[in-house]
Amino acid sequence: MSSVVEVAAKNGRPRHRGRVKVPNITLAHGGGGKAMHDLIDDIFVEAFDSEGQLPLEDQARLGLAELAVHGDRLAFTTDSYVVKPIEFPGGNIGKLAICGTVNDLAVGGAIPLYLSCAVIIEEGLPVETLRMIARTMSATAQEAGVKVVTGDTKVVERGACDKLFINTAGIGVIREGVDLGVDKAQPGDVILVNGLLGDHGAAILNARGDMQLSTPIESDCAYLHGLIDTLLFAVPRTRFLRDATRGGLATVLNEIAEASQVGIQIYEDRTPIRSEVKGFCEILGLDPLYLANEGKIVCVVPREDAETALAALRSHPFGIDSAIIGEVNDHRAGRVVMQTVFGGRRIVDMLVGEQLPRIC
Amino acid sequence: MKYVDEFRDPEKARFLLEEIRVLVPQIQQNRNSSSPIYIMEVCGGHTHAIFRYGVETMLPDGIELIHGPGCPVCVLPMGRVDDCVALAHMPGMIFTTFGDAMRVPGSKESLLQAKANGADVRMVYSPLDSLRIAKENPDRPVVFFALGFETTMPSTALTVLRAKKEGIKNFAMFCNHITIIPTIKAILDSPDLQLDGFLGPGHVSMVIGNSSYVFIAEHYKKPLVIAGFEPLDILHGIWMVLKQIAEGRCQIENQYKRVVPEGGNTVALDAIGRVFELREFFEWRGLGSIDHSGVRIRDEYAEFDAERRFSVPALKIADPKSCQCGEVLKGVIKPWDCKVFGKDCTPETPLGALMVSSEGACAAYYQYGDIEKIHDTRALVEEMA
């Protein structure tokens, strides 16, 4: 069942826009027929193109000249989001799908511009849940200054996916002169993070309800290109940036140590982690260094720029709790060592497996 | 964090370390020997904390920690893992387990692999979660993989008691609980053992109390100090053991008084006694069969015993030949002395269980250990050979 609403399209001719009238998604919504068109109109066109600006073609068409204004190289990335549960304290899968891909572009020094949005929906998902998530995506994209310009919808039978999976690909433009790389860390460089670590991982684990702990921890899910802009403007010689998502801080540090063939030393007492997350980890036997973040980056900058970088990060709302947590050295290449609060030293290795539930 | 940070205070650690630095040469002088003082921490929780906080890297030369058999996942023989996998693959079965048992290798599959191959294996944080799953799925059998020392026994026992009271018919335990005392005794009786003292397990002692350890001091003339799990507890415990050695004493002392009562926890002991009875013997990985070292569910609660309700293969599977887990467990060799450490046996592809759990000595060394020291030792060994 669907009704038809007439809206004015860009060319002035009225275009029929469908409406979904059933409460839950069914396989018919992925069938390619009228039900699917109604779903796309009612949920996605409504969220991403409510004014009917975009032509309904199979691809987005982007002007090259407009892109070239921003820089000299394209950045192109893709990421799939399968977080469980799809709603959690501090966000939902839609916010994550926008921020995650924006951040993947931004940490390469790119200005994020356009995103795609492909959804795989499990039959039975309430239409209102999908609508709420699409609206979150639209609002987040708008705040972040990026446009969702193309997409795809598939519906699979119950059990073939878990409620909703989202893939977003993104295109950005890298400014001239910016050249960040995981292999560019040098002995003497310092390592910074832009705030408290482990919030997302702890919030997701807790939201699953298995532990029956009550904590106020919220996901740190945020788009970071503004913060990164501020940093790159203050410290153009920044060597490397990466968002510390799956595998947490420990994984990113190991990637740097390996790719740059350097040693890394961090200090437990300088690594910012909120006490709720510490307590949460303490109870469950987890290590916060491996917990996922969705709004935190690891930055490597030359030593002489350390204070400037710290001040720049702290000047941004998403960097208030930034800290210098360690330095790059020329000891054992590929090794990350942490000076513990207790005064001992320990190796911080890559995690081998993941016992934890899906987190992004 | 309140009540935690106090026990990680580096200032107090420095003070204890200074004392330890004085005691070690003093003991060596008394003995007229420069060989190291060997202290075994029996409990896997201690092993984990020692590596997590780098306690070993702070100790002076002349003192060595031996990481004992107190990681229940690590001492589980391969045959028992195979039994778990067989149970998990039974039609309709929901098999529930603590997370760290998921990756322990069986002869064909780990539970994690069994899950990937279609078995319904679920990770729980308490046996009561497992009982809840049983209530939610009344038409399917649900088995809980009960494992651990006296620390986890009470919660298993209470779950069985509750299941009985509530008349839950589709719930059972695969009981692999083990007891610490016979195991310490087996280690002390081992001929190739050179130990000077023990750090006693804090959480086990919270349940069983102090008195069970008296034979260690009286018969075997070794000091034992029950210690907590914060790094300062561990350093303090080490200092107390050294102090006893220096003063020629062999006593059972309790560093963890804030948690461990003299007589243990009588409510927990009562629940354990009602539900479990000693097995004649139990097989340990690396250590072989140890008399009276395991418990099983009493006849009265047979309906909750997975070994009686289902047919488990119960085959004895020999440890891989190249694996030297037993010698590492007894402290005869260090993890890095094992022929396969870091080569064929890594946390990604563990041959021995010591490489699996974060409480296992090998995994701890591999993950957190002083790699420089390992490299140096290896280089030295190779030079000498």
Interface residues (C-beta under 8 A of the other chain):
Chain A: D210 M211 S275 K278 G279 E282 L284 G285 D287 R332 R335 Q339 T340 V341 F342 G343 G344 R345 R346 I347 V348 D349 V352 G353 Q355
Chain B: M1 V4 R8 P10 A13 R14 F51 R52 Y53 G54 V55 E56 T57 M58 G99 D100 M102 R103 L112 M123 V124 Y125 D129 P231 L232 T346 P347 E348 S358 Y366 Q367 Y368 G369 D370 I371 E372
